[in-house]
Amino acid sequence: MTGAPVGDDHVPVATTDVLVVGGGPAGLATAVELRRLGVARVTVLDREGELGGVPRYTHHTGYGWRDLRRVLTGPAYARAYVALAERAGVGLHAGTTALDWAGPASLLTTGRGGVVRWDARAVVLATGCRERPRSARGIPGTRPAGVLTTSALQLAADVHRLPVGRRAVVVGAEHVSFSAVHTLRRRGVPVAAVVTELERPQTYPALRLLTTGLGAVPVLTGTRVSGIEGRRRVTGVRLERADGRVTTVPCDTVVLTGDWIGEHELARRGGLAVTPASGGPATDQDLRTARPSVFAVGNLVHAAETADVAALGGRHAARAVAAHLRDAGRPDVAGLTVRVEEPLIWAFPAILHPGGGLPRGRLLLRTAAFRDGGQVEVSQDGRRLAVHRVRGLVPNRGLALPARGLDRLDADGGPVTVRWTP
């Protein structure tokens, strides 16, 4: 840190080659890979008091197989990445929040030492994603205590060891929903019901069985929460079935799961184009945003995939960041926009450059509706590039397609179209 004044505010300045905002798996994996590639100064900032991201307080196992080649619990996985970053010589700054941009690759931050301006040659946004709160979901009723998201539940239950209720209803039926069921039952809180507006759960049958047991927790499909009751504390939720029947389930805790959106506030403040359906900045296959020298990785751009997928994407981006620092990266050109047709809602990457490799060699898709079987076609200007047979489409679960056919993209052609057909 130079301590040089900036303008009239005398804000101290710190410099680094690459500034990574976010100390979860994607950010830490990016930083470690950058150091392996020979980048001298890599700095990671995170607003939390500890680095490691969401896995810090997700105490189930299953982390790390694809990236670390071993299976770990969430906290052990987080510790492993922090240790890798420390050994690699990454500058780690917990308890530091990025406030705003101070230039194309500069950020104003605040932490224990006050406000600092960080000047970098490249910035990597790895701010992750969050579940939409009740206000964004439009659930009516009173405003009592006891309404949580999954992350708030896990933070309270597994980090602060606080009581989280006596009887709960979980809203949502995707992977994270059943993780919430697991957390509640492990803390001795009965789950009255898992509720989803969709016609079936979106998780794997094995995960559902492991967490809910054989009928121990009812899963109510085609059901929406039409109201939350209670004054100081939740006393129940009103459930409305597709046939119009309304029932009230007594409970003192409601856990709102899924419905992910990228933590895009910093990206928006930087004027980066945001993909409405995913909530994250639009990037190409090297995780470049529209702003030169700014990259975005992890669940900020594809909310919400598993931690190891986010970490592997960070490693992929690190190679492009290192090339950018060597002035050997791809020129800043517009690229080809990827468009999807219903029931598909978004694709990652959102921009393609001919000849470039995709993160993990996959095109990632999301759907708004179930579809059984069929195929996904990738085309450009009516020219079919690839056809992928699929078992089906499931909302709230990523569909990863091989990059087959994308080597035939025409740089001077129109957008790339991705559609599902029966």
Buried (B, 14 or more C-beta within 10 A) or exposed (E): EEEEEBEEEEBBBBBBBBBBBBBBBBBBBBBBBBBEBEBEBBBBBBBBEBBBBBBBBBBBEBBBEEBBEEEBBBBBBBBBBBEBBEEBEBBBBBBBBBBEBBEEBBBBBBBEEEBBBBBBBBBBBBBBBBBBBBEEEEBEBEEBEBBBBBBBBBBBBBEEEEEBBEBBBBBBBBBBBBBBBBBBBEBEBEBBBBBBBBEEBBBEEEBBEEBBEEEEBEBBBBBBBBBBBBEEEBBBBBBBBEEEEEBEBEBBBBBBBBBBBBBBEBBEEBEBBBBEBBBBBBBBBBBBBBBEBBBBBBBBBBBBBBBBBBBBBBBBBBBBBBBBBEEEBBEEEEBBBBBBEEBBBBBBBBBBBBEBBBBBBBBBBBBBBBBEEBEBBBBBEEEEBBEBEBEEBBBBBBBBBEBBBBEEBEEEEBBBBBBBEE
